[in-house]
Amino acid sequence: MCFIRNVRNLVNIVNADVVGVCKPDGTQLGFGRYGTKSLRAGHLSYRAIEAARRAIIGQFNRTMNGKFRRNGKIWVRLLADLPITGKPTEVRMGRGKGNPTGWIARVSTGQILFEMDGVSLSNARQAARLAAHKLRSSTTFVQWS
């Protein structure tokens, strides 16, 4: 977990000392107790990210009888920020780039995709397994130690 100490001015938080094992490259858990880590580099679409997030929330709501909203928390550690453009079929060459049709996120090897907290180990494992079925890249379950 990351903790920030010696913060004098919240505007200039860049100069704060970071205590703990939180790495800025996103390869270790920084917020939650459990997480999902990518084993392969590639791209994930915004639809796959949202489907995995909904699968995690649905699993927690089913097993915790609706108590997830009070106790549990999920962090999505990747953002689909690259636009994918496409031109319609049977359009002549030229006249600029096509309209954006979707968004993707770059995923590197070892990057944490989702983090979970406030749930039991068995529920977190089951939710990570369901989320892995929605994602194109292979993932593994990680636990904060």
C-alpha positions, 0 to 999 in steps of 0.5 A: 500500500502507498502512504504519503507523508510530509505533505505541506502543500497539496498543490505541490504534491509532486515533492511528497515522500512516498512510503511503501511498495507502490511503484509508479509503473503499475506493476504492484498493488497500490490501492486494494488487497487483491488484484488482477495482473496482466501476463502479456502485453497487448491492447484491450478495448473499452468494451472488454474493460467495462465487461470485466468491471461489470463481471466483478461487481456482479460476482460481489453483489451475488455472493455478498447479498448487496453488502458490497456497496457498503464494504467493497471497493474496486479500482480500474487501473487502466484507461482506454485513451487511444482512439480507433478510427475507421472509414466507411466501406466503398469510400474513395481514397483521401479526404482525411482520416476516418471518424473514431469508432472506439477506444483501446488501452495499451497493456504492458506485461505485469501491469495491474488491471483491477484492484479489489478491497473489502471482500474475502479471498474466495470472492476476489478469486472468483471475481478475478476468474470471471473478469479474466474470461472477459479480457483478451489478454491472459491474467493472473490473480495477485494478493497484497502481502 
